[in-house]
Amino acid sequence: MSSRFIGVDEKPALPYLIMYGIQHVLAMFAGIVAVPLMVGTALKLPGEQITILVQGSLLTSGIGTLVQSLGIGRLGARLPICMGTAFVFISPFISVGSQLGIQAILGAVIVGGIVEFVFSFFVWRIQKYVPPVVTGTVVVLIGMGLMPLGFTWLAGGESSLFGQPISFAIGGLVLVILILINQFTKGFWPSISVALAI
């Protein structure tokens, strides 16, 4: 495979498409299932309920992706947009769920979804009141809030391998491979570095 860049409107060759697809599925799947796993684990839900949360996340993300990609009436961007779960809600979910239970989380999600849908028609009007410094700060704070959980997962998560050297070795190896690919390769290879490192 050549190292040249692929243009924005260019259709990549089949080998490129296959590798991009594999990486995208890995990245999207991890992001979609991470939130219900984190919330379910923090609330100490039984495995059956966590499984239902994961399945619900995958189902609704798939429906949202189809609506965005194909469009229904005036809904959807009709662009290849993949919808997923948002990490920004993890802390509120855990806070509400620990006090009022999973039912309160689901009710809040329904109400919040309706409010968000209504606001989506006016977001372009209020966007000028939210400068990049605000959105950037929010993203940094979300990332910092998730760091303890990331380190816990790096150490082995809830498994019997927690704190074992093999857990840190696997996570460190993935990180080193990811950095090396991005630093010492060009063109196609850095764009699939996540899939290669995993």
Sequence and secondary structure as in RCSB ss.txt:
>XXXX:A:sequence
MSSRFIGVDEKPALPYLIMYGIQHVLAMFAGIVAVPLMVGTALKLPGEQITILVQGSLLTSGIGTLVQSLGIGRL
GARLPICMGTAFVFISPFISVGSQLGIQAILGAVIVGGIVEFVFSFFVWRIQKYVPPVVTGTVVVLIGMGLMPLG
FTWLAGGESSLFGQPISFAIGGLVLVILILINQFTKGFWPSISVALAI
>XXXX:A:secstr
       TT    HHHHHHHHHHHHHHHHHHHHHHHHHHHHHTT  HHHHHHHHHHHHHHHHHHHHHHHH BTTB
S  S       GGGHHHHHHHHHHH HHHHHHHHHHHHHHHHHHTTTHHHHGGGS HHHHHHHHHHHHHHHHHHH
HHHHTTTTSTTTT HHHHHHHHHHHHHHHHHHHH  THHHHTHHHHH 
